[in-house]
């Protein structure tokens, strides 16, 4: 492993090549991590480690952030149903957020459309994936209803002590009315 000063001495081409190689390695490691999380959850080994869930195990024992744990667990669950997702994560065609969203589409799609859906998602950004999901699996419209709210019971609560009414603010740009603020000065 190189330290920062060693990186300073790399040529631009060498640095870009190394970054590309590390990204590929990271994708492989992430895919392996997701696969292991899936198997640990399937076997419920998190309970053996005195945690109540896979999420608790990931955050309390593995010390992943909540976001990192959530995405990896969601990807592991999706990959158990659709193993192709793990392959696509490993080779960089999909990222963790894409896998989370793709699971919803693949669960709803018939076998003949799954490959096409995955092709559409390949190398897409989070926003592009969200747009794909919205296009292929739109949410039902929210029912438009209007109803009368019930009348309030009891009296309106009194103003807290010291609260000014709308016409009692301090003068100037922050208040209304022509009242002057009380200024206390040390003499």
N, C-alpha and C positions, 0 to 999 in steps of 0.2 A: 504494500500500500504506500502510495506517495503522500508526502505532506504538501502543504500549500506552496512552500518555497520550491519544491521539485516541480510542481505544475507550472510555475512561472518560467521555468527554463524550457518547457516543451514548445515546439514549433506550433503554429496555428493548425496545420494539417494533422499533426500528431495528437494535439489536444482534442480536435473534433473526432478523430478516429477512436480515441480512447473513450470519449463520452458516448459515442454510438455503441461501442462494445459493452460498456458498463450498463447502458440502458437495456440492451439485450439480456445481459446477465440478471439484471434486476427483474425483468419480466419473467425469466425462468424461476427465480427464487420466489417471486410473488405467487406464481402458479403452484409451485411446490407447497408454499405456506397455506394457500387456499385449500389445496387437496388434503393436507394434514389437518387443518381445522375441520374440514368436512368429516374426515374419518374419526377424529377425536369426538366430535359431536355425535356421530352415528353410534359410537360405542358408549357414549355418555361418560367418558373418562373425566370430564370436568367435575363430576360429582365426587369422584375418588379424591380429587384435590381440594375438597371442601368448598367448592363454589356452586352456586345455585343454577348457573346457566353457562352456556358457552360464552356469552357476552361478558359475564362476570369473570370467567377464566381468562379471557383475552385481555381485559382491562386490569384485573387485579394480580394475575400471575405473570402474564406475558408483558404487561405494562404497555399495551397498545393504547393509543388514544381512543376515545369513544367512537369517533368517526372512522378511524382505521379498522377498529374491531367490527363495527357495523357493516362496512363495505365488504370486508373479507368473509364474514359469516354469510352475508347475503349472496356473495359470489359462490361460496362453498355449497350452499343449499341449491342454488341454480345449477351448478355444475353436476350435482348428484342427479338431477333430473335430465340435464342436457350436457353430457360429457364434452361435446364439441366446444362448449364455452371455455372450458379449461385449456383446450388446445389453442383456441384463439387468443386467450390471455397470454399463454406461454410464448406464442410467436409474435405478439404485439398487435394483432389485428383488432383486439378489443381491450379496453381498460376496465378497471373494476366498476366504475359507475355505469359504463355501458352494459356490463353483464347484469347488474342489478335491474336495469330497465329492460334488457332483452328477455329476461326470464318471464316477465309479464306477457310480452308478445308471443314468445314461443309456447307458453302454456295455452294460450288462446288459439294459436294457429294450427291448422292441420299439417300433416307431415309434408305435403307437397309444397307448402309455402315457407317452411322453416329455412331452407337453404337460401331462398331469395331474400328473406328478412335479414339473415345474417350477412349476406353480401351487401345489402344496403347499409348495414351498420358498420362495416369494416372501415377502420381508420377514421371514424367520425368523432367530433368533439362532443362534449356533454350536451351542449345546446342542440346540436344537430341530432343527437340521439333522442332528446326530449321531443323535438319536432317530429321525428319519425314515429315515435310512440303515439303522439297526439294525432298524427295522420292515420296510422293503421289501427289504432284502438282508441277512438275518441270517447271521452266521458259523456254520459247522458246529460242533456240539458237539465239545469236546475229548474224545478217547477216554480212558476211565478205565482205567488199567492200573496194576497194582502189581507190582513186581519186587524181588527180593532184591538188595541191593547187594553187590558183591564184598567179600571180606574185605580189610582193609588188609594190605599186605605190610610186613615190617620192624617195627622197634620204634616205639613212640610217641616223638615228639621230646621231649627233656628240656625242663624249664621254663627259660626264659631266666634268666640270673643276676639275682638281686635280686627275682624274682617271688615273691610270697607264695602259700602254699596257701590253701584256702578257710577254714581255721580260724585263720589267722595275721594277720587284718586288724587294723587299729587299732581301739581301743575307740570306742564312740559310735555315732552313726547311720550311719557309712560302713563300718564293719567289724564283724567278729565276733570272738569269743574275748575273753579278758580281758587281752590283752597291752597293755603301755604303749608309746607311741611314744617314741623317743629324741629328746630336745630338746637342741640345742646352743646355748649362750648365750655371748655375748661378756662377759668380765668386766673 
